[in-house]
Each structure stands twice: as structure tokens, then as C-alpha cells.
């Protein structure tokens, strides 16, 4: 029995001991039981929308959805959504170019990021920079792992992250917050809203300012640029007649980064000076009509993302200024109807227009490239009995450049008992080549990192969409509750999940040749790859009368990610380097993937919820970095470097964060004061892991009104 099996058995053995141990007679008057009962009621009543595009109770959703609640924000110094997601098991934040998400072993290119169901645009090097999304005004984040192309189309091959913003309570309510972090930003934000049975209005403002700083690296110092950014959002919902609801929101973001900073691409690192401005705006307007069990929703959405670089040195033919404009327009309609007591049919369609322009982007005719996509989708949610439910969905995408794609998905939930849930899904996904992979033309002339990045279309190479078939199995024990004694009450959940993604025509950047001493990179399809793994999750909450609530939330992921073409070359004896023949045992898999990772959060809250303290651990196992490659090309068809030596790994590390909060009433307002330390162990790897900037201290204060 290997060590991974021991971990799996231990999680379920522990849950079995707790669930089958001696049960002490319950007393409804015990405060410890009241605490766990309220937690259990909250968990059972949670509603999600991302898995099926319709509201469904989390515990009854055949599509597995993970929910990150606002309580995690309130008790720790989380400034942006990246901070929130990196403490979720199975999600890693990559930061070579921007802060993006790696999920199910797939990079940031493959995860669709939504705000209130609408897509965020502005990918740079394939990455949506989630650090530009403030946690202010966030009610919860819903995460679906695995391909969701059957409902969301391209870019959802690894999964979907949907950021749900807050709705106001009845009457006027709001909050204000200020936070300061060493080697980080000073942040202020204010949000407010007014709600009634017919009208809801919310607004949110956020501003961050981070000064420049440097980090030591041996005899050198690594500069980190300063930045300032701000976000403004307004949202309105109006029930103007029986059955009719109108919704609209506007969101604006602006950022300026200025100073000297490091750049990293394809293993090359250099310093750059200048400024980067980003600004984007998005808006949606929609109307919904509900009559009996039927509902019709129509939404229009538009977004524009702009980015401008002002370099101190000329960057080839583009000169010292480089700009990017990305725009998207979307018209979306959905009709769903409840059929009988337990079935629901959903039908819908959308039209999508997407274009890009700027100094880096021109198509073969010299114009800015664009896509038009026509979509139709359908879904059936069924519950033939109380103990089983399922969702069948499929989507057709007709793209003006790449033709058509059809993607089905089947998800099943089996409920053999009140506390046990077993779910499984199988589905296909696709991802069309993006504008960068096809049309980019960028030259970096900085000393130490000179390279050209040329889109495949410009080199006469044809890229085809990436495809995947994915499988997901999960076994959960939910809502376990035991009264251990008159003073101790326990709530517990446990889960084991297994997944596999089989990928074809995966797109990667690769070295083409050297021109005038600069490396030239482009993009190509590789034949096959796979990612597979196991996740373990455990949640415990122990209520102690007259003391408070102790909670533990832990997760672990084991990941195996390999290039099948490399495995075939090994088996045929055609893979090797200056170190000798490559074997399966010496091939460690795809670059940039940690085989082992995990999170742990231990928290204490007093009974009156006035004090809270937690310690959080994020373990990132070692991972390969292509910039550390030592022996060059290992297979020649297609040519590629592979991770086959121990000195090509970035060492694993553990980030420890601690936080404490105290709340009290001041006049009629609740005030919360918090302080803590991020990265307590002071890890810093500025060239290999730019997001690690050493130990950071913070203090925050917020008030509600």
C-alpha cells in the first residue's frame, strides 16, 4: 500500500470513527449544539448557480461546486481574489507573468473567470490577472473543476471560477475598510446598498497604493515596482411588475504600475523601467420574466480592456510604446421551465463578438483580428428518485475562424443516505487558439532577456482547437454532527475526489530558432497529454460551551501530469540527452506542476464572535522550471526539453500566515480590527516565484453601518 492510499484511508477512517462512536444524548439547550446546528443549517441551505446556470442547493447539485464564503475574507488580510483562491485545495497561483490560476493541472489559459456570470477579458500571456479583482463586495466565489464547455464554451476547459457580488439587505447598509501591508498596498474601500422587495441598489469603491521596494538576492537586489489601482462598481435590480425583473451593473477598473520591475518569460529574466497602464470597463443589462414554472432571461454584455506599456528602452519595431485593446460583445438568452416536481429543461443561445487591436496584433491582411461565434445549448436536470439526480447538457459553438464544436457533459449525484454523497461526471471540452497564439508579434530588447514572440499564423503554421475528455469522481460525507458531551459538539465533512483529463492538440510555446542573437518563440499543437490526480478535503468544527468554536479546514492534492508523446518516445527508445537514454522513472512530467500541494486552516472563534484567530498553511511541492533545464532537447519530434533531472526543480515551500481579529460596537456601528503576519517563515524566491516577497505584516480596520 503506497503512502497516498494511507492518506485516503485515514481521512475516511477518521470520519467513520467519529460517525460511529458513542453518541451522548443531545440537549437542545447546550450552546455548543446551537453553534454546530447553525453551521449545519447554513451549509445545508447554500445555493449555487455556476454548475447548471440555475439556482440549486449546493448539497443537491449533481455538478460538483466548491464555495468560498465571505467569512474567509473577514478574518484574514485578503486583498484580491488571488489571495482567496490560493488557500483552496487543488488551486495554485502562478505568477511568472501575471497572477493566474492553475487548476486540475492545467494553466491559467484554461480557466474561465466570471463576475456575476459574465466573462472577464484582458488576458496577457494567456493569464487573467486575478490580482486586479478586489475581494471587496464579494459575497462568495463558486468554483467548478473540470471542463464546462457544455455550458460556457471555450476557455472553460479546466473549469470555471464565478465571483458573485453582494446583494443588499432590506434598508440601507454598508461598510468601510482600510488596510496596510508591508511590501504590499495600502488599501481603502467602501461599499453600500439599499434594498427593498422591489428595488436593490449597491455600490462599491476600492483604491490601492503600493510603493516600490527591493528584495535582496545574494549580492544583488531585485526591484518591485509600485502601483496604484482602483475599482468602481454599481449594480441595480428592479422588480417593476409581477413576474418582471430588470438588472444592470457597471464595473470600471484602472491601474498604473511605475518604476523598475522584473520580467520573466521562457526562462529569461531581466529588469525593465517605465510604466504600465491598465483600464477596463464592462456593463451588462438584462431582463427576466417568470410565469409559473417558466422563466425567460435575456442579457446584453459588453467589455473593453486597454493596456499600454511605456518602456524606457525601444522594443524593436514597436518602439518604446506598446498598447493592447481587447473588446467583447455578448447577447445571451436562456429559457428554463420546471417540468413536474423534479425535472427542469433549459434552452438557450448567444452571439459573441470578440476582437483585439494594438501594436502587437495584426492578421495576415494587416487588419485587427476578430471572432464571431454563434452558440446554442440545452440542459436537462432530472431526479427520477429521492436518492439520485443527474444533469445532461450540451453546447454547440460555431466560430467564424475555427468552424464548429459540440461538447456534451453528464453529471450524476447518488445519495444512498442522509450524509453520504457520491457524484461523477464525464464531459468534453475545447479551447480555440487565442489571438496571442495566432497573431502576436512582440520583441523584447531588454538586456538579459532578448527574445521575439511570433504568433503561429504569422509563421504560416496552423493551430487547431485543443480538445479534452475529462472524468471526475467524488465521495463525500456531509453534515456529520455528534454531541460528544454536555460541553462538546462536533460537525464534520470529508471528501475524496479523483479526476483525469485526456488532452489532444494541446497548444504550447516553443523555441523556433535564434535571430540576431535573440531567441524566437512561437506556438504549436502537441499530440497528447494528460493530467490526473486525487484530492482529499476534511472539515471539522468543534464547539465548546463557554469557550467558542475551533475549526479545521484541510485539503491535499496529488497530481500526475505527463506528455504522452514523450512517453511514446521513451517506449520506442528515441528519447535521450547528453545524460543518456530517458526512462519513465526519470521523466518527471510537465513543467510547472507540483506533484504534491495542500492547504490547512486552523481557526478559533469565541462564542460571542468578538474574537477570532487563525493560522493558515499553504504547501507547494517542488515543480520543474524550464529555465533550469540542464541537458537540452530530449526528443526531436517535436523538439522539446523535458523535466528529467532533480536540479531542474524549484524547491517546494510552505507559506504560513497568521491573523487575529477583534470586533466591538462603537455607537450603533460594529468595528473590526485585525492584524497578522503573511509568510511567517520569510520565504522569498523573486526570480523563480515572483509572488513570494518575504515576510509581510499587516493591520486592518473596518466598520459596518
C-alpha positions in Angstrom: 0.0 0.0 0.0 1.5 3.3 -1.0 1.6 6.5 1.1 -1.2 8.1 -0.9 -3.6 5.2 -0.1 -2.8 5.6 3.6 -3.8 9.3 3.4 -7.1 8.4 1.7 -7.9 5.6 4.2 -7.0 7.8 7.1 -9.5 10.5 6.1 -12.4 8.1 5.9 -11.3 6.1 8.9 -11.4 9.2 11.0 -14.8 10.1 9.7 -16.0 6.6 10.4 -14.7 6.7 14.0 -16.5 10.0 14.6 -19.7 9.0 13.0 -20.0 5.6 14.6 -18.6 6.4 18.0 -20.7 6.6 21.2 -23.4 9.2 20.9 -24.1 11.2 24.0 -27.8 12.2 24.5 -28.3 15.6 22.9 -29.6 18.6 24.9 -31.1 21.3 22.8 -30.2 23.9 25.4 -26.5 23.4 25.1 -24.8 26.3 23.5 -22.2 24.1 21.8 -25.0 22.3 20.0 -26.6 25.6 19.0 -23.4 26.7 17.3 -23.0 23.5 15.3 -26.7 23.4 14.4 -26.5 26.9 13.0 -23.4 26.0 11.0 -25.1 22.9 9.7 -28.3 24.8 8.7 -26.1 27.4 6.9 -24.3 24.7 4.9 -27.5 22.8 4.0 -29.2 26.0 2.8 -26.3 27.2 0.5 -27.5 27.8 -3.1 -25.2 27.8 -6.1 -25.7 28.8 -9.7 -22.5 28.1 -11.6 -22.8 24.4 -12.2 -26.1 24.5 -14.1 -26.7 28.2 -14.7 -29.7 27.8 -12.5 -30.2 28.0 -8.7 -29.8 24.7 -6.9 -28.9 23.8 -3.4 -25.2 23.0 -3.1 -25.7 19.6 -1.4 -28.2 18.6 -4.2 -26.2 19.7 -7.2 -25.1 16.9 -9.5 -22.3 19.2 -10.8 -19.7 19.5 -8.1 -19.3 23.1 -6.9 -16.9 24.4 -4.3 -18.0 27.6 -2.4 -15.6 30.1 -0.8 -17.6 32.3 1.5 -17.0 35.8 2.7 -16.2 34.6 6.2 -12.7 33.8 4.9 -12.2 37.4 3.9 -13.3 38.9 7.1 -10.8 37.1 9.3 -7.6 37.4 7.2 -5.8 40.0 5.2 -7.1 39.1 1.8 -6.9 42.0 -0.7 -7.7 40.3 -4.0 -9.3 37.2 -5.4 -5.9 35.6 -5.9 -5.4 35.7 -2.1 -8.7 34.0 -1.6 -8.2 31.2 -4.2 -4.7 30.2 -3.2 -6.0 28.9 0.1 -8.3 26.5 -1.8 -7.1 22.9 -2.2 -6.3 22.0 -5.8 -5.8 25.6 -7.0 -2.3 27.0 -7.4 -1.5 30.6 -8.3 1.1 31.0 -11.0 3.0 34.3 -11.2 5.6 34.3 -13.9 3.9 37.0 -15.9 0.6 37.7 -14.1 -1.2 36.1 -11.2 -3.2 33.3 -12.8 -4.9 30.1 -11.8 -3.6 26.5 -12.3 -6.5 24.0 -11.7 -6.7 20.3 -12.4 -3.0 20.6 -13.6 -4.0 23.0 -16.4 -2.6 26.5 -16.7 -4.4 29.9 -16.4 -5.3 29.8 -20.2 -7.8 27.1 -19.4 -9.9 28.5 -16.6 -12.8 30.8 -17.3 -13.1 33.7 -14.8 -16.6 35.3 -14.4 -18.1 38.1 -12.3 -21.8 37.5 -11.7 -21.8 35.1 -14.6 -20.1 37.5 -17.2 -16.6 36.8 -18.5 -13.6 38.9 -17.6 -11.3 39.7 -20.5 -7.8 41.1 -20.7 -5.6 38.0 -20.8 -1.8 38.8 -21.1 0.3 35.7 -22.0 -2.9 33.7 -21.6 -3.4 34.9 -18.0 -6.3 36.8 -16.5 -4.5 38.8 -13.7 -6.8 37.9 -10.8 -4.9 40.3 -8.5 -6.8 43.1 -10.2 -10.1 41.8 -8.8 -10.7 43.1 -5.3 -12.4 40.9 -2.7 -14.4 43.9 -1.7 -18.1 43.5 -2.5 -17.6 39.7 -2.9 -20.4 37.6 -1.4 -18.9 34.2 -2.4 -16.8 32.5 -5.1 -18.0 29.4 -6.8 -15.5 27.0 -8.3 -16.3 24.2 -10.7 -13.4 22.0 -11.6 -13.3 20.1 -14.9 -14.4 21.1 -18.4 -17.6 23.2 -18.5 -17.6 23.8 -22.3 -21.0 22.2 -22.4 -22.4 25.4 -20.8 -19.7 28.0 -21.1 -17.8 27.2 -24.3 -14.1 27.9 -24.9 -11.7 28.9 -22.1 -13.6 26.6 -19.6 -11.5 23.5 -20.4 -10.0 23.3 -16.8 -13.1 24.8 -15.1 -14.9 27.9 -14.1 -14.5 30.5 -11.3 -17.6 32.6 -10.8 -17.2 35.6 -8.5 -20.6 36.5 -7.0 -21.0 40.1 -5.7 -23.1 41.1 -2.8 -26.8 41.9 -2.7 -28.1 44.4 -0.1 -30.3 43.6 2.9 -33.5 45.5 3.4 -32.9 49.1 4.2 -29.6 51.0 3.9 -26.4 49.2 4.9 -22.7 49.4 4.1 -19.1 49.1 5.2 -15.7 50.8 5.0 -12.3 49.3 5.4 -8.6 50.4 5.4 -5.7 48.0 5.4 -1.9 48.4 5.2 0.6 45.7 4.3 4.4 45.9 4.4 5.8 45.1 1.0 2.2 45.5 -0.2 -0.5 48.0 -0.7 -2.3 50.4 1.5 -6.0 49.8 0.6 -9.2 51.6 1.3 -12.6 50.5 0.2 -16.2 51.5 0.8 -19.4 49.7 -0.2 -23.1 50.3 0.4 -26.5 49.4 -0.7 -30.2 49.8 -0.2 -32.7 47.0 -0.6 -36.5 46.5 -0.6 -38.9 44.0 -2.0 -38.9 45.8 -5.4 -35.6 47.6 -5.7 -32.0 46.7 -4.8 -29.1 49.2 -5.4 -25.4 48.5 -4.5 -22.2 50.5 -5.0 -18.5 49.7 -4.4 -15.3 51.8 -4.5 -11.8 50.5 -3.9 -8.3 52.1 -4.0 -4.9 50.5 -3.5 -1.4 52.1 -3.5 1.8 50.2 -3.2 5.2 51.9 -3.0 8.3 50.5 -4.7 10.6 48.2 -2.8 13.5 45.8 -3.4 14.4 42.3 -2.2 17.9 41.0 -1.7 19.1 38.2 -3.9 22.7 37.3 -3.0 24.9 40.3 -3.9 22.1 41.8 -6.0 18.7 43.4 -5.3 15.5 42.7 -7.1 13.2 45.7 -7.7 9.5 45.5 -7.3 7.6 48.4 -8.9 5.0 50.5 -7.2 1.4 50.6 -8.4 -1.9 52.2 -7.7 -5.3 50.9 -8.8 -9.0 51.5 -8.2 -12.3 49.7 -8.9 -15.8 51.1 -9.0 -18.9 49.0 -9.4 -22.6 49.7 -9.3 -25.5 47.3 -9.5 -29.3 47.6 -9.6 -32.2 45.2 -9.7 -35.8 46.3 -10.1 -38.9 44.2 -9.9 -41.1 46.6 -11.8 -44.2 44.4 -12.4 -45.5 41.0 -11.5 -43.1 38.4 -12.8 -40.7 41.0 -14.4 -37.2 41.9 -13.1 -34.6 44.2 -14.7 -31.0 44.0 -13.8 -27.9 46.0 -14.7 -24.4 46.7 -13.5 -21.4 48.7 -14.4 -17.8 48.0 -13.4 -14.6 50.0 -14.0 -11.0 49.2 -13.2 -7.9 51.3 -13.6 -4.3 50.7 -12.7 -0.8 52.3 -13.2 2.4 50.5 -12.4 5.5 52.6 -12.5 9.2 52.1 -11.7 11.7 49.3 -12.2 10.5 45.7 -12.2 11.5 42.3 -13.3 10.2 40.4 -16.4 10.2 36.7 -16.8 9.4 34.7 -20.0 10.6 31.4 -21.3 13.2 31.2 -18.6 14.7 34.6 -19.3 14.7 37.3 -16.7 15.5 41.0 -17.0 14.8 44.3 -15.4 12.7 46.9 -17.1 11.8 50.5 -16.3 8.8 52.5 -17.3 5.1 52.3 -16.7 2.1 50.1 -17.4 -1.4 51.5 -17.5 -4.4 49.2 -17.5 -8.1 50.1 -17.6 -11.2 48.2 -18.4 -14.9 48.8 -18.3 -17.8 46.4 -18.5 -21.5 46.7 -18.4 -24.5 44.3 -18.5 -28.2 44.9 -18.9 -30.8 42.2 -18.7 -34.5 41.4 -18.2 -36.2 38.4 -16.7 -39.8 37.3 -16.9 -41.1 34.4 -14.8 -44.6 32.9 -15.1 -45.4 29.9 -13.0 -42.6 27.4 -13.5 -41.2 29.0 -16.6 -38.5 31.7 -16.8 -37.0 33.7 -19.7 -33.8 35.7 -19.3 -32.1 37.9 -21.8 -28.8 39.7 -21.2 -26.6 42.0 -23.2 -23.0 42.4 -22.1 -20.0 44.5 -23.3 -16.5 44.9 -22.1 -13.3 46.7 -23.2 -9.8 46.1 -21.8 -6.9 48.5 -22.6 -3.3 48.2 -21.7 -0.3 50.5 -22.5 3.4 49.9 -21.9 5.8 52.9 -21.9 9.3 51.5 -21.9 12.5 53.4 -21.2 14.1 51.3 -24.0 12.9 50.6 -27.5 11.3 47.2 -28.0 12.1 46.6 -31.6 9.8 47.8 -34.4 7.1 48.7 -31.8 9.3 51.4 -30.3 9.1 52.3 -26.7 5.3 52.3 -26.5 3.2 49.1 -26.7 -0.6 49.0 -26.5 -3.4 46.5 -26.4 -7.1 46.9 -26.8 -9.5 43.9 -26.3 -13.2 44.1 -26.8 -16.1 41.7 -26.4 -19.8 42.0 -27.0 -22.3 39.3 -26.0 -26.0 38.8 -26.4 -27.4 35.9 -24.3 -30.8 34.3 -23.9 -31.9 31.5 -21.7 -35.3 29.8 -21.2 -35.9 27.3 -18.4 -39.0 25.5 -17.3 -39.8 23.2 -14.4 -41.4 20.0 -15.6 -43.1 18.0 -12.9 -41.8 18.0 -9.4 -38.2 17.2 -10.1 -37.2 18.0 -13.7 -36.1 21.1 -15.4 -35.3 21.9 -19.1 -33.0 24.7 -20.1 -32.5 26.0 -23.6 -30.5 29.0 -24.7 -28.2 30.7 -27.2 -25.8 33.5 -27.5 -24.0 35.6 -30.0 -20.4 36.6 -29.3 -18.2 39.2 -30.9 -14.5 39.3 -29.9 -11.7 41.4 -31.3 -8.2 42.7 -30.5 -6.0 45.5 -31.7 -2.8 47.3 -30.8 0.8 47.4 -31.7 1.2 43.6 -31.2 -1.7 42.4 -33.2 -2.5 42.3 -36.9 -3.8 39.4 -39.0 -2.4 38.3 -42.4 -4.2 41.2 -44.2 -2.8 43.8 -41.7 -6.2 44.4 -40.0 -7.0 43.7 -36.4 -8.3 40.1 -36.0 -11.8 39.3 -34.7 -14.0 36.3 -34.0 -17.8 35.8 -34.3 -19.4 32.9 -32.5 -22.9 31.6 -32.6 -24.0 29.4 -29.7 -26.9 27.1 -28.9 -27.1 25.0 -25.7 -29.5 22.7 -23.9 -29.7 21.1 -20.5 -31.9 18.6 -18.7 -31.9 18.3 -14.9 -33.6 15.2 -13.7 -34.4 13.5 -10.4 -36.0 10.1 -11.0 -36.0 9.3 -7.3 -35.1 11.0 -4.0 -31.7 9.2 -3.9 -30.4 10.0 -7.5 -30.3 13.1 -9.7 -28.5 14.0 -12.9 -27.7 16.8 -15.4 -27.2 16.3 -19.1 -26.0 19.3 -21.1 -24.6 20.0 -24.5 -23.4 23.1 -26.3 -22.8 24.0 -30.0 -20.3 26.7 -30.9 -20.0 27.9 -34.4 -16.9 30.1 -34.8 -16.1 32.3 -37.8 -12.5 31.1 -37.8 -12.4 27.6 -36.5 -15.7 26.1 -37.5 -17.9 24.3 -35.1 -17.6 22.3 -31.9 -20.1 20.3 -29.9 -19.5 19.5 -26.3 -21.7 17.3 -24.1 -21.5 16.6 -20.3 -23.2 14.2 -18.0 -23.1 14.6 -14.2 -24.8 12.2 -11.7 -25.4 12.5 -7.9 -26.2 9.4 -5.9 -27.5 9.9 -2.3 -27.5 6.5 -0.5 -28.0 8.1 2.9 -28.7 11.4 4.6 -24.9 12.2 4.9 -23.3 10.3 2.0 -23.0 11.8 -1.5 -21.3 10.2 -4.5 -21.0 12.1 -7.7 -19.4 11.6 -11.0 -19.2 13.4 -14.3 -17.8 12.9 -17.8 -17.6 15.6 -20.4 -15.7 17.1 -23.3 -14.1 20.5 -23.5 -12.5 22.6 -26.2 -10.3 25.7 -26.4 -9.9 27.6 -29.6 -6.4 29.2 -30.2 -6.5 32.7 -28.8 -5.3 35.9 -30.6 -1.9 35.8 -28.9 -1.2 32.3 -30.1 -2.1 33.2 -33.6 -1.2 36.8 -34.3 1.1 38.3 -31.6 4.3 40.0 -32.8 6.3 41.1 -29.8 10.1 41.8 -29.4 11.7 42.2 -26.1 15.0 44.0 -26.4 15.9 44.3 -22.7 19.4 43.3 -21.8 19.4 39.7 -20.4 16.0 38.8 -21.8 16.1 39.5 -25.6 13.5 37.4 -27.4 10.8 37.6 -30.1 7.4 36.0 -29.7 5.6 35.4 -33.0 2.1 34.0 -33.5 1.8 30.8 -35.4 -0.3 32.3 -38.1 2.5 34.8 -38.9 4.9 31.9 -39.4 2.5 30.0 -41.6 1.7 27.4 -39.0 -1.8 26.1 -38.5 -3.2 25.7 -35.0 -6.3 23.7 -34.3 -8.5 23.9 -31.2 -7.5 21.9 -28.2 -9.9 19.2 -27.1 -10.3 17.2 -23.9 -12.3 14.3 -22.4 -12.4 14.5 -18.6 -13.7 12.3 -15.8 -14.4 13.3 -12.2 -15.5 11.1 -9.3 -16.2 12.3 -5.7 -17.3 10.6 -2.5 -18.4 12.9 0.3 -19.6 12.5 3.9 -21.5 15.7 4.7 -23.2 17.4 7.7 -21.9 14.9 10.2 -22.9 16.0 13.7 -22.2 14.4 17.1 -22.8 15.7 20.7 -19.7 14.3 22.3 -20.6 15.5 25.8 -22.6 18.2 27.6 -19.9 20.7 26.5 -18.6 19.4 23.2 -20.3 19.2 19.9 -18.7 18.3 16.6 -19.6 19.0 13.0 -17.6 17.3 10.2 -17.3 16.7 6.4 -14.9 14.6 4.5 -14.3 14.1 0.8 -12.2 12.2 -1.7 -12.1 13.2 -5.3 -10.3 11.7 -8.3 -10.0 13.3 -11.7 -8.4 12.8 -15.1 -8.1 15.0 -18.2 -7.1 13.5 -21.6 -6.0 16.3 -23.8 -5.3 16.4 -27.6 -3.7 19.1 -29.6 -2.5 21.0 -26.5 -1.0 24.4 -27.5 2.4 25.3 -26.1 5.0 27.9 -26.8 8.3 26.6 -28.1 11.7 27.7 -29.2 11.9 28.2 -33.0 15.4 29.5 -33.7 17.8 32.3 -33.0 17.8 35.6 -35.0 20.5 38.2 -34.4 21.3 36.7 -31.1 17.7 36.7 -29.9 15.6 33.6 -29.3 12.4 33.3 -31.3 9.4 31.6 -29.8 6.0 30.7 -31.2 3.2 28.3 -30.6 2.3 24.8 -31.8 0.0 21.9 -31.0 1.3 18.8 -29.3 -0.4 15.5 -29.9 -1.4 14.2 -26.4 -1.1 15.0 -22.7 -2.9 14.1 -19.6 -3.4 15.3 -16.1 -4.8 13.2 -13.3 -4.9 13.3 -9.6 -6.6 12.8 -6.2 -7.9 15.5 -3.8 -8.7 15.0 -0.2 -10.7 17.5 1.9 -11.6 17.5 5.5 -13.6 20.0 7.6 -14.1 19.8 11.3 -15.8 22.3 13.7 -15.7 21.7 17.4 -18.0 23.8 19.6 -17.0 24.0 23.3 -19.6 25.6 25.7 -18.4 28.8 27.3 -15.2 28.7 25.2 -16.1 29.0 21.5 -15.6 27.3 18.1 -12.5 25.5 16.9 -12.5 24.7 13.2 -10.1 22.9 10.9 -10.2 23.0 7.1 -7.6 21.0 5.2 -7.0 19.8 1.7 -4.4 17.9 -0.2 -3.8 17.3 -4.0 -1.7 14.7 -5.7 -1.1 15.5 -9.3 0.4 13.5 -12.2 0.8 15.4 -15.5 2.6 13.9 -18.5 3.2 14.5 -22.2 2.1 11.3 -23.9 4.3 12.0 -26.9 7.3 11.9 -24.5 6.1 8.6 -23.0 5.8 7.1 -26.5 9.3 8.3 -27.4 10.6 6.7 -24.2 8.9 3.4 -25.0 10.3 3.4 -28.6 13.8 4.2 -27.3 14.1 7.5 -29.2 14.2 9.8 -26.1 17.5 10.8 -24.6 20.1 13.5 -24.0 23.7 14.0 -23.1 22.9 12.3 -19.8 21.8 9.1 -21.6 18.5 7.4 -22.5 15.4 8.8 -20.9 13.3 6.3 -18.9 9.8 6.6 -17.5 11.3 6.7 -14.0 13.4 9.7 -14.8 10.7 11.6 -16.6 9.0 13.8 -14.0 6.2 15.2 -16.1 5.1 18.6 -17.4 6.9 21.8 -16.4 5.4 24.0 -13.7 3.3 21.3 -11.9 3.7 20.4 -8.2 3.1 16.7 -7.6 2.0 17.4 -4.1 0.2 20.5 -2.7 -2.1 21.2 0.2 -3.7 23.8 2.4 -4.6 23.9 6.1 -6.6 26.5 8.1 -7.0 26.2 11.9 -9.3 28.9 13.4 -10.7 29.8 16.8 -13.8 32.0 17.3 -15.3 33.0 20.6 -18.9 32.2 21.3 -19.9 35.9 21.0 -17.9 36.2 17.7 -16.0 39.1 19.1 -12.5 37.4 18.8 -11.1 35.3 16.1 -7.6 33.9 15.4 -6.3 31.6 12.7 -3.2 30.1 11.3 -3.1 29.1 7.6 -0.6 26.8 5.8 -0.1 26.6 2.0 2.2 23.8 0.9 3.6 23.9 -2.6 5.6 20.9 -3.6 8.7 21.1 -5.8 8.0 21.8 -9.5 10.0 21.9 -12.7 11.1 25.2 -14.3 12.2 25.1 -17.9 14.7 27.9 -17.2 16.7 25.4 -15.1 17.0 22.8 -17.9 20.5 21.3 -18.0 20.6 18.9 -20.9 18.7 20.5 -23.8 16.5 18.7 -26.4 15.4 15.2 -25.3 13.0 14.3 -28.1 13.2 15.6 -31.6 9.6 15.1 -33.0 8.6 17.6 -32.0 11.8 19.0 -30.4 11.4 19.6 -26.7 13.1 19.9 -23.4 11.7 17.8 -20.6 11.9 17.6 -16.8 14.3 14.8 -16.2 16.8 15.9 -13.6 16.4 16.8 -9.9 18.4 20.0 -10.4 15.7 21.3 -12.8 13.2 21.6 -9.9 12.3 24.7 -7.9 12.3 23.6 -4.3 9.0 23.2 -2.5 8.0 25.6 0.2 5.3 26.2 2.9 3.8 29.6 3.4 2.4 30.2 6.9 0.0 33.1 7.6 -1.4 34.1 11.0 -4.2 36.5 11.7 -6.3 37.8 14.6 -9.4 40.0 14.7 -11.4 41.8 17.4 -14.8 43.3 16.8 -16.8 45.6 19.1 -19.7 48.1 18.9 -19.0 51.8 18.6 -22.2 53.8 19.0 -24.5 51.9 16.6 -21.7 50.6 14.3 -19.8 47.4 14.5 -16.0 47.9 14.2 -13.5 45.2 13.4 -9.7 45.5 14.0 -7.3 42.9 12.6 -3.6 42.2 12.4 -1.3 39.5 11.3 1.7 38.2 9.5 1.8 36.8 6.0 4.6 34.4 5.0 5.8 34.0 8.6 8.7 31.8 7.5 10.0 34.6 5.3 10.3 32.6 2.0 11.5 34.6 -0.9 12.3 33.5 -4.5 11.9 36.7 -6.6 13.2 35.3 -9.9 11.5 31.9 -9.8 8.4 32.7 -7.7 7.9 36.5 -8.1 4.8 36.4 -5.8 6.9 35.4 -2.8 8.2 38.7 -1.4 9.2 37.6 2.1 7.5 38.3 5.4 4.7 40.8 5.5 3.0 42.5 8.4 -0.5 44.0 8.1 -3.1 45.8 10.1 -6.7 46.5 9.1 -9.8 48.2 10.4 -13.4 48.1 9.1 -16.8 49.2 10.2 -20.3 48.5 9.1 -23.2 50.9 9.1 
